[in-house]
Amino acid sequence: MRKRIISGRKSAVMTGALLLAGLVTGLLSVVPVIDGADYLIQSSTNENQVLIGAFCQLLMVATYIGVPLMLYPILSKHNKGLALGSVAFGIMAGVFIIAGVILLLLLLALSHEFTEAGSPNGSYFQTLGELLRAGRDLVNHVATTLAFVMAMLLFNSLFYRTQIVPRWLSVSGIAGSALSISASLLFMIRFIGLDATYMALNIPIACQQLVLGLWLIIQGYNRGNGNE
């Protein structure tokens, strides 16, 4: 019994650490030069910023796949289907992240070609660059976000049923997931852009991820709910 309690405690700490790491690497993966008007010039000039962003984005794969995998042994005892679905969405999110990194590196390569060509005014570079940027935005802010938020929605739903974390925490995760899904869908149909509205709709799930991560590290899972 004691070994099971220790094992559950370690699992909670590792899951919480992954959630916090995902937030940190997500912030560090932002590449401002890509979003600027003169990105074809600035990307190659600030190559290190782009490469650091790509590396940090790649590190997010550990969170997006690792969190559902860490939770699976516990949550599958209560609903194997939902737990497995969470893992599947996490893996999908990880694959989309890799696709986003590839698009970012392609933008960097295009930027080098643009500057080596003497910054021509031809539409070829601009058209290809805009297509790559649009593709990256759709991969990062629609495909990746939807996949991981769906994973969070499923495991927060199981949190609510099992009460292995407080219900106020799981309810905030479910509500935050709904808002984040709405943001991605609205962005996909171009009703909103990557603006204040998009950010506001995603803040609740980010806050829940932060609080959940800290809770699991400090408090662990609630006992007496079939998790130990």
C-alpha positions in Angstrom: 0.0 0.0 0.0 2.8 2.4 0.9 4.6 1.6 -2.4 1.4 2.5 -4.3 1.0 5.8 -2.5 4.6 6.7 -3.2 4.2 5.7 -6.9 1.0 7.8 -7.1 2.8 10.8 -5.5 5.7 10.5 -8.0 3.3 10.3 -10.9 1.5 13.4 -9.7 4.7 15.4 -9.4 5.9 14.3 -12.8 2.6 15.2 -14.4 2.6 18.6 -12.7 6.2 19.3 -13.8 5.3 18.4 -17.4 2.3 20.8 -17.3 4.5 23.7 -16.0 7.2 22.9 -18.5 4.7 23.0 -21.3 3.7 26.6 -20.3 7.3 27.7 -20.1 8.4 26.2 -23.4 5.2 27.5 -25.0 6.2 31.1 -24.0 9.8 30.6 -25.1 8.6 29.2 -28.5 7.1 32.5 -29.5 9.1 34.0 -32.5 8.1 37.7 -32.9 10.2 38.2 -36.0 8.1 35.7 -37.9 5.0 37.8 -37.3 6.5 41.1 -38.4 5.9 42.8 -41.8 9.5 42.4 -42.8 9.8 38.8 -41.6 11.7 37.7 -44.8 14.6 40.0 -43.8 14.4 39.8 -40.0 14.2 36.0 -39.8 17.6 35.4 -41.2 19.0 38.4 -39.3 17.7 37.0 -36.1 18.3 33.3 -36.9 19.1 32.4 -33.3 15.7 33.7 -32.2 14.0 31.5 -34.7 16.1 28.4 -33.9 15.6 28.8 -30.1 11.8 29.2 -30.8 11.9 26.0 -32.9 13.8 24.1 -30.2 11.5 25.2 -27.4 8.5 24.3 -29.5 9.9 20.9 -30.1 10.3 20.4 -26.3 6.6 21.0 -26.0 6.1 17.5 -27.5 7.1 16.0 -24.1 4.2 17.8 -22.4 1.6 17.2 -25.0 2.3 13.5 -25.2 3.7 13.0 -21.7 0.8 14.3 -19.6 -1.9 12.0 -21.0 0.5 9.1 -20.9 1.3 9.8 -17.2 -2.4 10.1 -16.4 -3.5 7.0 -18.3 -2.7 4.3 -15.7 -4.8 6.2 -13.1 -7.7 7.4 -15.3 -8.0 4.1 -17.3 -9.2 2.4 -14.1 -12.3 4.6 -14.2 -12.9 5.0 -18.0 -10.5 3.3 -20.3 -12.1 4.8 -23.4 -11.8 8.4 -22.3 -8.3 7.9 -21.0 -7.2 6.3 -24.2 -8.8 9.1 -26.2 -6.8 11.6 -24.2 -3.6 9.8 -25.1 -4.5 9.7 -28.7 -5.2 13.4 -28.8 -1.9 14.1 -27.0 0.0 12.1 -29.6 -1.8 14.0 -32.4 -0.8 17.3 -30.8 2.8 16.2 -30.7 2.8 15.3 -34.4 1.2 18.7 -35.2 3.9 20.4 -33.1 6.6 18.7 -35.2 4.8 19.9 -38.4 4.8 23.5 -37.0 8.5 23.3 -36.3 9.2 22.1 -39.9 7.1 25.1 -41.3 9.1 27.5 -39.1 12.4 26.1 -40.3 11.1 26.4 -43.9 10.4 30.0 -43.3 13.9 30.5 -42.0 15.3 28.8 -45.2 13.1 31.0 -47.3 14.4 34.1 -45.5 18.0 33.1 -46.2 17.1 32.6 -49.9 15.4 36.0 -50.0 18.4 37.9 -48.5 20.9 36.0 -50.6 19.0 37.0 -53.7 19.4 40.6 -52.7 15.9 41.1 -51.3 14.1 41.2 -54.7 10.6 42.6 -55.1 9.3 39.6 -56.9 6.0 38.1 -55.7 7.4 34.6 -55.5 9.1 35.0 -52.1 6.2 37.0 -50.7 3.5 34.5 -51.9 5.4 31.5 -50.6 6.2 33.2 -47.3 2.6 34.1 -46.7 1.5 30.6 -47.5 4.1 29.2 -45.0 3.1 31.6 -42.3 -0.6 30.9 -42.8 0.1 27.1 -42.7 2.1 27.5 -39.5 -0.6 29.6 -37.9 -3.2 26.9 -38.8 -1.0 24.1 -37.5 -0.1 25.9 -34.3 -3.3 27.6 -33.4 -5.9 25.3 -34.8 -4.6 21.7 -35.2 -2.2 21.6 -32.3 -4.3 23.6 -29.9 -7.5 21.6 -30.7 -5.8 18.3 -30.3 -4.2 19.1 -26.9 -7.2 21.0 -25.5 -9.3 17.9 -26.4 -6.9 15.8 -24.4 -7.2 18.2 -21.5 -11.0 18.2 -21.9 -11.1 14.4 -21.6 -8.8 14.1 -18.6 -10.5 17.0 -16.8 -13.8 15.3 -17.4 -12.4 12.2 -15.7 -10.9 14.4 -12.9 -14.5 15.6 -12.3 -15.9 12.1 -12.1 -13.1 10.7 -9.9 -12.4 13.8 -7.8 -8.7 12.9 -7.7 -8.3 16.7 -7.9 -10.8 19.2 -6.5 -13.9 19.6 -8.6 -13.4 23.4 -8.9 -10.1 22.7 -10.6 -11.6 20.2 -13.1 -14.6 22.4 -13.8 -12.3 25.3 -14.6 -10.4 23.0 -16.9 -13.6 21.9 -18.7 -14.8 25.5 -19.1 -11.3 26.7 -20.2 -11.1 23.9 -22.8 -14.5 25.0 -24.2 -13.3 28.6 -24.6 -10.0 27.5 -26.1 -11.7 25.3 -28.6 -14.0 28.2 -29.5 -11.0 30.4 -30.1 -9.3 28.0 -32.5 -12.5 27.4 -34.4 -13.2 31.1 -34.7 -9.6 31.7 -35.9 -10.0 28.8 -38.4 -13.0 30.5 -40.1 -11.2 33.9 -39.9 -13.8 35.4 -37.6 -11.0 36.5 -35.3 -7.2 36.8 -35.8 -4.3 36.2 -33.4 -5.5 39.2 -31.5 -6.7 40.2 -28.0 -9.9 38.2 -28.4 -8.0 35.0 -29.2 -5.7 35.6 -26.3 -8.5 36.3 -23.9 -10.3 33.0 -24.8 -7.1 31.0 -24.2 -6.1 32.6 -20.9 -8.5 30.5 -18.8 -7.1 27.2 -19.9 -3.5 28.4 -19.5 -4.3 29.5 -16.0 -5.9 26.2 -15.2 -2.9 24.4 -16.6 -0.7 26.4 -14.3 -2.8 25.9 -11.2 -3.2 22.2 -12.0 0.5 21.7 -12.4 1.2 23.4 -9.1 -1.5 21.5 -7.3 -0.2 18.1 -8.5 3.3 19.0 -7.4 2.3 20.3 -4.0 -0.8 18.3 -3.1 -0.7 15.3 -5.4 -3.8 13.3 -6.1 -6.7 13.1 -3.6 -6.7 9.8 -1.8 -9.7 7.5 -1.4 -10.9 7.8 -5.1 -9.3 4.7 -6.5 -6.1 6.3 -7.6 -3.8 4.8 -5.0 
